[in-house]
Amino acid sequence: MSIAYHPAAQNRLLALLPEREFGAVSHHLEAVELPRGFEIVGADGQIEHVYFLCSGIGSVVTVAAEAQRAEAGMFGREGFAPTSAGVGGTISVHQVLIQVEGRGFRMPLDAAKALLPEHPTFSNLLARFIQAFSSQISYTALCNVTRQVDERLARWLLMCHDRVDGDEIALTHDFISLMLGVRRPSVTTALHVLEGRKLIQAERGRITIRDRRGLQEFATTAYGKPEEEYRRLIGEF
């Protein structure tokens, strides 16, 4: 099956592989369904598989010793996880889980490690994504200390919107609270602010983006720089 017709080509990184490398990589891929809450790897956990999403959204979560948790970054069909596997790592510092259900492909870690030195484009694309993802993580850290919750929420919703088809995103207040690292009442207040500006519509378990341009203007410079870095290094989402 050619790259164009292979389901794995819905992942942006895999779609950019030359035919020969795609054939070698796809030989090790297993199709998987990814329900909400599915854990790819636990914090400080042993990596068993490398995941390439074709739909849905994954979260990379920092977990403190006191069991406090906050999202460090997110990924979808534009990337892979856990990122440490892209440089031959076997342990994930972060917890990686699915926040919006989807599907994708996974390969055993041993297979990925064997492919990296033999297939330069595959190795280079994973390295480029790691660089782009590190940019996202650094901006998340900056926003967490310099931005109000409503601006952080606007940024986060834009990032989710980038990774789904359509304008509806299946998200609960509790999950948003966990991902932003704030209390649920703060999320409710921030959602009301964005709804009052007619930027979104929030319903039970679902948020609809009504005015993306307005949401970007509200987020100001909190959103955009890591996305530019991804486009510079890899291409469009």
Backbone as JSON, one array per atom type, in Angstrom:
{
  "sequence": "MSIAYHPAAQNRLLALLPEREFGAVSHHLEAVELPRGFEIVGADGQIEHVYFLCSGIGSVVTVAAEAQRAEAGMFGREGFAPTSAGVGGTISVHQVLIQVEGRGFRMPLDAAKALLPEHPTFSNLLARFIQAFSSQISYTALCNVTRQVDERLARWLLMCHDRVDGDEIALTHDFISLMLGVRRPSVTTALHVLEGRKLIQAERGRITIRDRRGLQEFATTAYGKPEEEYRRLIGEF",
  "N": [[0.85, -1.2, 0.0], [0.6, 2.21, -0.9], [2.05, 5.27, 0.41], [0.18, 7.37, 0.24], [-2.3, 6.12, 0.46], [-2.24, 4.73, 2.77], [-3.47, 4.26, 6.02], [-1.89, 5.21, 8.16], [-0.64, 7.42, 7.18], [-2.1, 9.58, 7.85], [-1.0, 10.66, 10.04], [1.1, 13.4, 10.48], [3.94, 13.35, 10.56], [4.65, 10.74, 9.72], [3.59, 10.82, 7.18], [5.39, 12.35, 5.8], [7.57, 10.83, 5.26], [9.97, 9.3, 3.02], [9.14, 6.92, 0.43], [10.53, 4.42, 0.72], [11.47, 4.5, 3.39], [9.06, 4.81, 4.71], [7.88, 2.35, 4.18], [9.51, 0.63, 5.66], [9.1, 1.59, 8.25], [6.28, 1.4, 8.56], [5.91, -1.3, 8.59], [6.22, -2.07, 11.2], [4.1, -0.97, 12.54], [1.14, -0.87, 14.5], [-2.32, -0.69, 14.44], [-4.35, 1.24, 16.62], [-7.04, 1.93, 18.88], [-7.84, 4.82, 20.73], [-9.11, 5.63, 23.52], [-10.6, 8.23, 25.58], [-8.66, 9.15, 28.36], [-6.95, 7.0, 28.2], [-3.84, 5.69, 29.06], [-0.73, 6.27, 27.79], [1.86, 6.15, 28.77], [3.11, 6.03, 32.09], [4.15, 8.51, 34.56], [7.62, 8.62, 35.0], [7.7, 6.11, 34.01], [8.31, 2.96, 32.33], [8.92, 2.94, 28.9], [7.06, 1.33, 26.46], [5.91, 1.37, 23.95], [5.91, 3.43, 20.99], [3.85, 6.04, 20.03], [1.86, 7.16, 17.33], [-0.37, 9.48, 16.59], [-3.39, 9.65, 14.7], [-5.78, 10.85, 14.91], [-7.58, 12.68, 17.46], [-6.38, 13.84, 20.73], [-3.48, 14.06, 22.66], [-2.1, 14.39, 25.97], [0.71, 15.66, 27.66], [1.81, 15.28, 30.79], [2.97, 16.79, 33.73], [3.9, 15.41, 36.78], [3.95, 15.91, 40.16], [5.73, 15.03, 43.21], [3.92, 15.2, 45.25], [1.62, 14.39, 44.12], [0.42, 16.36, 42.65], [-0.69, 17.69, 39.56], [-0.2, 18.88, 36.22], [-0.71, 19.99, 32.9], [1.95, 19.87, 30.61], [2.27, 19.98, 27.91], [0.69, 19.4, 24.67], [-0.28, 17.1, 22.07], [-1.05, 15.88, 18.77], [-2.12, 14.61, 15.7], [0.04, 15.72, 14.51], [2.4, 14.83, 15.58], [4.31, 12.69, 17.8], [4.56, 10.36, 20.56], [5.93, 8.73, 23.46], [8.14, 11.54, 23.65], [10.8, 11.19, 24.45], [11.49, 8.72, 23.5], [12.22, 9.21, 20.93], [14.87, 9.83, 20.9], [16.07, 7.58, 21.68], [15.47, 7.04, 24.32], [14.3, 5.26, 27.24], [12.71, 5.63, 29.42], [9.97, 7.58, 30.54], [9.72, 10.83, 31.68], [7.4, 12.25, 32.05], [3.83, 11.78, 32.52], [1.81, 10.44, 29.98], [-1.16, 10.8, 28.36], [-4.42, 10.24, 26.85], [-6.5, 12.88, 25.99], [-8.58, 13.7, 24.31], [-10.54, 11.49, 22.64], [-9.38, 9.23, 20.09], [-7.64, 7.77, 17.36], [-4.86, 5.79, 16.22], [-1.48, 4.75, 15.56], [0.9, 2.42, 16.8], [4.26, 1.46, 17.65], [6.57, -1.05, 18.74], [8.97, -0.13, 21.23], [11.59, -1.13, 20.93], [11.69, -1.66, 18.2], [11.46, 0.92, 17.16], [13.84, 2.07, 18.11], [15.7, 0.57, 16.7], [15.14, 1.38, 14.1], [15.84, 4.07, 13.98], [18.75, 4.7, 13.59], [19.08, 3.68, 11.05], [17.4, 4.9, 9.27], [17.45, 7.91, 8.11], [15.67, 10.1, 7.53], [13.38, 9.54, 8.99], [14.47, 9.57, 11.6], [15.34, 12.25, 11.65], [12.92, 13.68, 11.4], [11.59, 12.98, 13.78], [13.34, 14.14, 15.59], [13.08, 16.84, 14.9], [10.41, 17.27, 15.59], [10.6, 16.95, 18.36], [12.1, 19.22, 19.0], [10.27, 21.25, 18.24], [8.22, 20.63, 19.99], [9.41, 21.08, 22.45], [9.55, 23.81, 22.4], [6.84, 24.43, 22.61], [6.34, 23.5, 25.24], [7.95, 25.25, 26.72], [6.64, 27.67, 26.29], [4.21, 27.14, 27.47], [4.99, 27.0, 30.14], [5.79, 29.68, 30.49], [3.35, 31.05, 30.02], [1.87, 30.11, 32.17], [2.79, 31.58, 34.31], [2.59, 34.23, 33.6], [0.16, 34.91, 32.46], [-3.4, 35.52, 32.66], [-6.04, 33.3, 33.75], [-8.16, 33.14, 31.9], [-6.95, 33.93, 29.48], [-5.03, 31.94, 29.22], [-6.71, 29.77, 28.96], [-7.93, 30.41, 26.51], [-5.73, 30.16, 24.78], [-5.2, 27.43, 25.14], [-7.54, 26.23, 24.17], [-7.41, 27.0, 21.51], [-5.16, 25.54, 20.73], [-6.15, 22.94, 21.06], [-8.17, 23.06, 19.11], [-6.64, 23.2, 16.8], [-5.99, 20.57, 16.46], [-8.15, 18.94, 15.98], [-10.89, 17.83, 13.89], [-13.3, 19.99, 12.62], [-15.38, 22.18, 14.69], [-16.18, 21.46, 17.22], [-15.25, 20.31, 20.42], [-14.66, 17.68, 22.56], [-14.72, 18.09, 25.81], [-14.43, 18.26, 29.34], [-15.21, 20.31, 32.22], [-13.82, 19.54, 34.49], [-11.64, 18.16, 33.42], [-10.35, 20.17, 31.97], [-9.64, 21.81, 34.09], [-7.76, 20.18, 35.37], [-5.8, 20.02, 33.35], [-4.98, 22.68, 33.01], [-4.08, 23.2, 35.5], [-5.48, 24.53, 37.51], [-8.13, 25.51, 39.82], [-11.47, 24.16, 39.57], [-13.63, 26.14, 39.73], [-12.3, 28.39, 38.73], [-11.92, 27.71, 36.07], [-14.6, 27.6, 35.21], [-15.34, 30.3, 35.5], [-13.58, 31.48, 33.65], [-14.46, 30.29, 31.26], [-17.0, 31.45, 31.13], [-16.27, 34.08, 30.61], [-15.17, 33.89, 28.02], [-17.39, 32.92, 26.67], [-19.13, 35.05, 27.05], [-18.03, 36.9, 25.36], [-18.73, 35.82, 23.02], [-17.06, 33.97, 21.81], [-16.81, 31.28, 22.18], [-18.92, 28.38, 22.74], [-20.03, 26.78, 25.53], [-20.98, 23.64, 26.61], [-22.28, 20.85, 28.46], [-19.69, 18.69, 28.74], [-18.71, 19.41, 26.27], [-17.22, 21.77, 24.04], [-17.67, 24.38, 21.81], [-16.05, 26.05, 19.22], [-16.67, 29.26, 18.29], [-15.74, 31.65, 17.21], [-12.9, 31.77, 15.92], [-10.89, 33.56, 15.09], [-11.38, 35.75, 16.75], [-10.85, 34.52, 19.18], [-8.11, 34.09, 18.96], [-7.24, 36.74, 18.93], [-7.96, 37.44, 21.51], [-6.29, 35.77, 23.0], [-3.87, 36.88, 22.4], [-0.34, 37.23, 22.3], [0.08, 34.87, 23.62], [-0.54, 32.65, 22.21], [0.72, 31.04, 19.29], [3.57, 31.3, 18.72], [4.97, 28.75, 19.23], [3.56, 27.27, 17.34], [4.32, 28.49, 14.97], [7.0, 27.71, 15.03], [6.76, 24.96, 14.68], [5.76, 24.89, 12.05], [7.94, 26.01, 10.74], [9.93, 24.11, 11.13], [8.82, 21.66, 10.31], [6.34, 21.8, 8.85], [2.93, 22.39, 7.77], [0.29, 21.89, 10.18]],
  "CA": [[0.0, 0.0, 0.0], [1.41, 3.41, -0.98], [1.89, 6.21, 1.52], [-1.03, 8.18, 0.07], [-3.51, 5.37, 0.8], [-2.05, 4.03, 4.04], [-4.09, 5.03, 7.12], [-0.88, 5.83, 9.02], [-0.22, 8.68, 6.58], [-2.84, 10.68, 8.47], [-0.05, 11.29, 10.95], [1.88, 14.31, 9.66], [5.33, 12.93, 10.48], [4.74, 9.54, 8.89], [3.26, 11.18, 5.8], [6.53, 13.03, 5.19], [8.65, 9.87, 5.02], [10.11, 8.75, 1.67], [8.46, 5.63, 0.26], [11.31, 3.31, 1.27], [11.46, 4.57, 4.84], [7.7, 4.56, 5.18], [7.66, 0.91, 4.14], [10.22, 0.02, 6.78], [8.44, 2.01, 9.49], [4.9, 0.91, 8.63], [5.97, -2.74, 8.87], [6.18, -2.26, 12.65], [2.98, -0.22, 13.11], [-0.09, -1.57, 14.88], [-3.44, 0.24, 14.6], [-4.92, 1.22, 17.97], [-8.06, 2.88, 19.28], [-7.32, 5.57, 21.87], [-10.22, 6.25, 24.26], [-10.24, 9.28, 26.55], [-8.12, 8.63, 29.61], [-5.97, 5.94, 27.95], [-2.49, 6.1, 29.44], [0.34, 5.8, 26.93], [2.93, 5.8, 29.69], [3.01, 6.74, 33.35], [5.3, 9.32, 34.94], [8.77, 7.79, 35.37], [7.37, 4.75, 33.59], [9.05, 2.31, 31.24], [8.27, 3.1, 27.6], [6.91, 0.07, 25.75], [5.56, 1.64, 22.56], [5.89, 4.8, 20.49], [2.51, 6.26, 19.47], [1.67, 8.18, 16.29], [-1.81, 9.72, 16.5], [-4.02, 10.08, 13.45], [-6.86, 11.74, 15.37], [-7.58, 12.79, 18.91], [-5.38, 14.71, 21.35], [-2.79, 13.52, 23.82], [-1.54, 15.36, 26.9], [1.94, 15.33, 28.37], [1.47, 15.82, 32.1], [3.98, 16.77, 34.79], [3.34, 14.9, 38.03], [4.83, 16.19, 41.3], [5.77, 13.99, 44.24], [2.71, 15.35, 46.07], [0.51, 13.99, 43.25], [-0.1, 17.49, 41.88], [-0.51, 17.44, 38.12], [-0.54, 19.95, 35.29], [-0.28, 19.69, 31.54], [3.13, 20.57, 30.11], [2.12, 20.16, 26.47], [-0.26, 18.51, 24.01], [0.09, 16.68, 20.72], [-2.09, 15.17, 18.03], [-1.62, 13.94, 14.5], [1.27, 16.37, 14.03], [3.61, 14.39, 16.27], [4.39, 11.35, 18.37], [4.86, 10.33, 21.99], [6.64, 9.73, 24.27], [9.21, 12.16, 22.86], [12.12, 10.68, 24.83], [11.77, 7.56, 22.66], [12.8, 9.69, 19.67], [16.33, 9.9, 21.03], [16.51, 6.32, 22.24], [15.17, 6.92, 25.75], [13.46, 4.13, 27.63], [11.88, 6.07, 30.54], [9.28, 8.86, 30.33], [9.61, 11.66, 32.88], [6.02, 12.69, 32.14], [2.7, 10.93, 32.19], [1.24, 10.77, 28.68], [-2.5, 10.2, 28.28], [-5.32, 10.76, 25.82], [-7.52, 13.79, 26.53], [-9.71, 13.64, 23.37], [-10.41, 10.17, 22.03], [-9.01, 9.17, 18.69], [-7.02, 6.52, 16.94], [-3.51, 6.0, 15.72], [-0.64, 3.57, 15.38], [2.02, 2.34, 17.73], [5.28, 0.48, 17.35], [7.36, -1.37, 19.92], [10.12, 0.75, 21.42], [12.79, -1.76, 20.36], [11.65, -1.47, 16.75], [11.76, 2.33, 16.89], [15.27, 2.29, 18.37], [16.43, -0.05, 15.6], [14.89, 2.13, 12.88], [16.4, 5.42, 14.02], [20.05, 4.88, 12.92], [19.05, 3.15, 9.68], [16.5, 5.68, 8.41], [17.76, 9.29, 8.51], [14.53, 11.02, 7.48], [12.57, 9.19, 10.16], [15.18, 10.09, 12.77], [15.36, 13.7, 11.59], [11.57, 14.19, 11.66], [11.32, 12.85, 15.2], [14.16, 15.16, 16.27], [12.47, 18.15, 14.64], [9.22, 17.39, 16.41], [11.04, 17.15, 19.74], [12.46, 20.63, 19.11], [9.04, 22.04, 18.2], [7.45, 20.35, 21.21], [10.08, 21.75, 23.57], [9.13, 25.2, 22.31], [5.49, 24.49, 23.18], [6.44, 23.33, 26.69], [8.52, 26.47, 27.31], [5.62, 28.72, 26.27], [3.23, 26.77, 28.49], [5.56, 27.45, 31.43], [5.73, 31.14, 30.52], [1.94, 31.47, 30.16], [1.38, 29.76, 33.5], [3.21, 32.58, 35.31], [2.42, 35.6, 33.12], [-1.15, 35.13, 31.85], [-4.6, 35.23, 33.42], [-6.6, 32.0, 33.42], [-8.97, 33.19, 30.68], [-6.04, 33.96, 28.33], [-4.45, 30.6, 29.13], [-7.76, 28.9, 28.43], [-8.07, 30.72, 25.09], [-4.59, 29.52, 24.11], [-5.35, 25.98, 25.2], [-8.62, 25.85, 23.26], [-6.88, 27.14, 20.14], [-4.28, 24.4, 20.49], [-7.05, 21.8, 20.85], [-8.85, 23.26, 17.83], [-5.67, 22.87, 15.75], [-5.75, 19.13, 16.4], [-9.39, 18.2, 15.75], [-11.66, 18.21, 12.72], [-14.52, 20.68, 13.01], [-15.3, 23.2, 15.73], [-16.6, 20.92, 18.51], [-14.21, 19.59, 21.14], [-15.22, 16.98, 23.71], [-13.92, 18.43, 26.98], [-15.18, 18.55, 30.55], [-14.62, 21.33, 33.08], [-12.86, 18.9, 35.38], [-10.41, 17.85, 32.69], [-9.68, 21.45, 31.69], [-9.06, 22.23, 35.36], [-6.55, 19.38, 35.56], [-4.79, 20.35, 32.35], [-4.47, 24.04, 33.25], [-3.52, 23.26, 36.84], [-6.23, 25.51, 38.31], [-9.34, 24.94, 40.39], [-12.62, 24.12, 38.66], [-14.34, 27.42, 39.64], [-11.55, 29.31, 37.86], [-12.23, 27.31, 34.7], [-15.97, 28.02, 34.95], [-15.32, 31.76, 35.32], [-12.9, 31.78, 32.38], [-15.37, 29.9, 30.18], [-18.04, 32.47, 31.05], [-15.67, 35.25, 29.97], [-15.07, 33.62, 26.58], [-18.76, 32.82, 26.16], [-19.68, 36.4, 27.02], [-17.49, 37.57, 24.16], [-19.23, 35.03, 21.89], [-15.92, 33.29, 21.19], [-17.07, 29.84, 22.31], [-20.15, 27.95, 23.4], [-19.69, 25.67, 26.42], [-22.07, 22.79, 27.06], [-21.8, 19.75, 29.27], [-18.81, 17.76, 28.04], [-18.39, 19.83, 24.9], [-16.99, 23.19, 23.79], [-17.69, 24.71, 20.38], [-15.35, 27.28, 18.86], [-17.56, 30.07, 17.47], [-15.02, 32.75, 16.56], [-11.48, 31.45, 16.11], [-10.08, 34.78, 14.97], [-11.56, 36.51, 17.99], [-10.17, 33.79, 20.25], [-6.69, 34.38, 18.8], [-7.01, 38.11, 19.37], [-8.06, 37.46, 22.96], [-5.1, 35.11, 23.54], [-2.73, 37.72, 22.0], [0.89, 36.51, 22.0], [0.16, 33.59, 24.33], [-0.67, 31.6, 21.2], [1.25, 31.29, 17.96], [5.0, 31.13, 18.51], [5.31, 27.33, 19.01], [2.95, 26.82, 16.08], [5.24, 28.97, 13.93], [8.19, 26.88, 15.09], [6.42, 23.68, 14.05], [5.69, 25.1, 10.59], [9.3, 26.25, 10.24], [10.73, 22.88, 11.2], [8.18, 20.47, 9.74], [5.32, 22.14, 7.86], [1.61, 22.68, 8.33], [-0.29, 20.86, 11.05]],
  "C": [[0.89, 1.24, 0.0], [1.14, 4.32, 0.21], [0.55, 6.93, 1.44], [-2.28, 7.46, 0.56], [-3.39, 4.63, 2.13], [-2.66, 4.86, 5.16], [-3.08, 5.75, 8.0], [-0.41, 7.17, 8.48], [-1.06, 9.85, 7.07], [-2.04, 11.34, 9.58], [0.92, 12.11, 10.12], [3.34, 13.88, 9.5], [5.49, 11.73, 9.56], [4.47, 9.86, 7.42], [4.43, 11.82, 5.06], [7.7, 12.09, 4.89], [8.75, 9.5, 3.54], [9.51, 7.35, 1.61], [9.22, 4.48, 0.92], [11.28, 3.32, 2.79], [10.07, 4.32, 5.41], [7.4, 3.06, 5.2], [8.31, 0.21, 5.31], [9.54, 0.34, 8.1], [7.07, 1.37, 9.62], [4.84, -0.59, 8.91], [5.81, -3.03, 10.36], [4.98, -1.59, 13.32], [1.77, -1.11, 13.38], [-1.19, -0.53, 15.1], [-4.04, 0.09, 15.99], [-6.02, 2.26, 18.1], [-7.59, 3.53, 20.58], [-8.47, 6.28, 22.58], [-9.72, 7.33, 25.22], [-9.77, 8.63, 27.86], [-7.1, 7.52, 29.42], [-4.57, 6.45, 28.26], [-1.46, 5.46, 28.52], [1.53, 5.36, 27.76], [2.73, 6.61, 30.97], [4.25, 7.57, 33.62], [6.4, 8.42, 35.5], [8.57, 6.33, 34.99], [8.24, 4.26, 32.45], [8.26, 2.46, 29.94], [8.24, 1.74, 26.89], [6.63, 0.28, 24.27], [5.7, 3.13, 22.26], [4.58, 4.97, 19.72], [2.52, 7.41, 18.46], [0.16, 8.35, 16.12], [-2.22, 10.1, 15.09], [-5.22, 10.97, 13.72], [-6.84, 11.72, 16.88], [-6.45, 13.68, 19.41], [-4.79, 14.01, 22.56], [-2.23, 14.64, 24.67], [-0.28, 14.8, 27.53], [1.86, 16.05, 29.71], [2.66, 15.69, 33.06], [3.31, 16.38, 36.09], [4.34, 15.13, 39.15], [4.75, 15.05, 42.31], [4.52, 14.02, 45.1], [1.45, 15.0, 45.29], [-0.18, 15.17, 42.58], [0.25, 17.29, 40.41], [-0.9, 18.67, 37.32], [0.01, 19.58, 33.92], [0.93, 20.53, 31.16], [3.01, 20.84, 28.62], [1.09, 19.2, 25.92], [0.24, 18.18, 22.62], [-1.09, 15.96, 20.09], [-1.46, 14.51, 16.82], [-0.37, 14.59, 13.93], [2.53, 15.79, 14.62], [3.57, 12.95, 16.73], [4.66, 11.48, 19.86], [5.15, 8.88, 22.4], [7.86, 10.26, 23.51], [10.59, 11.62, 23.22], [12.5, 9.45, 24.0], [12.43, 7.96, 21.35], [14.3, 9.85, 19.71], [16.86, 8.65, 21.73], [16.24, 6.12, 23.7], [14.23, 5.77, 26.03], [12.51, 4.47, 28.78], [11.25, 7.41, 30.19], [9.2, 9.62, 31.65], [8.15, 12.03, 33.12], [5.02, 11.54, 32.02], [2.15, 11.38, 30.84], [-0.1, 10.04, 28.57], [-3.32, 10.88, 27.2], [-6.38, 11.64, 26.46], [-8.74, 13.89, 25.63], [-9.55, 12.35, 22.58], [-10.09, 10.24, 20.55], [-8.48, 7.8, 18.34], [-5.64, 6.83, 16.39], [-2.8, 4.68, 15.53], [0.46, 3.6, 16.42], [3.02, 1.3, 17.22], [6.06, 0.17, 18.61], [8.59, -0.47, 20.01], [11.38, 0.16, 20.79], [12.84, -1.58, 18.85], [12.01, -0.03, 16.39], [13.25, 2.61, 17.07], [16.13, 1.69, 17.26], [16.3, 0.75, 14.3], [15.64, 3.46, 12.84], [17.76, 5.54, 13.31], [20.04, 4.46, 11.45], [18.25, 4.03, 8.72], [16.6, 7.15, 8.8], [16.58, 10.25, 8.48], [13.61, 10.78, 8.68], [13.2, 9.77, 11.43], [15.13, 11.61, 12.81], [13.99, 14.3, 11.89], [11.22, 14.09, 13.14], [12.1, 13.91, 15.99], [13.57, 16.56, 16.08], [11.2, 18.34, 15.46], [9.59, 17.62, 17.87], [11.41, 18.6, 19.97], [11.21, 21.51, 19.13], [8.24, 21.86, 19.48], [8.1, 21.01, 22.42], [9.75, 23.24, 23.58], [7.73, 25.37, 22.91], [5.55, 24.41, 24.71], [6.96, 24.61, 27.34], [7.49, 27.59, 27.32], [4.49, 28.41, 27.25], [3.71, 27.24, 29.86], [5.48, 28.96, 31.56], [4.3, 31.63, 30.75], [1.41, 31.19, 31.56], [1.74, 30.8, 34.55], [2.95, 34.01, 34.87], [1.01, 35.92, 32.62], [-2.29, 34.81, 32.82], [-5.2, 33.9, 32.93], [-7.41, 32.05, 32.13], [-8.1, 33.24, 29.42], [-5.39, 32.59, 28.13], [-5.46, 29.62, 28.55], [-7.95, 29.14, 26.93], [-6.95, 30.06, 24.29], [-4.79, 28.02, 24.03], [-6.44, 25.49, 24.25], [-8.19, 25.98, 21.8], [-5.98, 25.96, 19.79], [-5.09, 23.12, 20.29], [-7.7, 21.87, 19.47], [-7.93, 22.92, 16.66], [-5.62, 21.37, 15.49], [-7.01, 18.3, 16.22], [-10.0, 18.65, 14.42], [-12.96, 18.85, 13.18], [-14.28, 21.61, 14.19], [-15.71, 22.7, 17.11], [-15.49, 20.09, 19.12], [-14.83, 18.97, 22.39], [-14.32, 17.18, 24.93], [-14.83, 18.7, 28.17], [-14.46, 19.62, 31.36], [-13.54, 20.73, 33.98], [-11.54, 18.62, 34.67], [-9.64, 19.12, 32.36], [-8.98, 21.95, 32.95], [-7.75, 21.49, 35.61], [-5.45, 19.81, 34.6], [-4.17, 21.74, 32.57], [-3.85, 24.18, 34.63], [-4.17, 24.32, 37.71], [-7.49, 24.85, 38.85], [-10.52, 25.06, 39.42], [-13.39, 25.44, 38.61], [-13.64, 28.44, 38.75], [-11.81, 29.0, 36.39], [-13.63, 27.79, 34.32], [-16.04, 29.52, 34.69], [-14.69, 32.13, 33.98], [-13.76, 31.41, 31.18], [-16.49, 30.93, 30.01], [-17.52, 33.74, 30.35], [-15.63, 35.05, 28.45], [-16.44, 33.48, 25.94], [-19.39, 34.2, 26.05], [-19.21, 37.21, 25.83], [-17.9, 36.85, 22.88], [-18.09, 34.36, 21.1], [-16.11, 31.78, 21.18], [-18.49, 29.62, 22.81], [-19.8, 26.71, 24.22], [-20.95, 24.94, 26.85], [-21.47, 21.64, 27.86], [-20.98, 18.77, 28.43], [-18.41, 18.18, 26.65], [-18.21, 21.34, 24.83], [-16.95, 23.4, 22.28], [-17.0, 26.04, 20.16], [-16.25, 28.06, 17.9], [-16.81, 31.13, 16.66], [-13.53, 32.54, 16.8], [-10.61, 32.7, 16.05], [-10.18, 35.63, 16.24], [-10.86, 35.85, 19.16], [-8.66, 34.03, 20.18], [-6.37, 35.8, 19.26], [-7.07, 38.22, 20.89], [-6.81, 36.85, 23.6], [-3.84, 35.94, 23.34], [-1.5, 36.85, 21.75], [1.07, 35.23, 22.8], [0.1, 32.42, 23.35], [0.07, 32.01, 19.93], [2.72, 30.97, 17.76], [5.4, 29.66, 18.34], [4.73, 26.78, 17.72], [3.79, 27.28, 14.89], [6.5, 28.11, 13.87], [7.93, 25.52, 14.45], [6.4, 23.84, 12.52], [7.08, 25.31, 10.0], [10.09, 24.95, 10.15], [10.16, 21.73, 10.39], [7.2, 20.8, 8.63], [4.0, 22.41, 8.54], [1.15, 21.54, 9.23], [-1.11, 19.88, 10.22]]
}
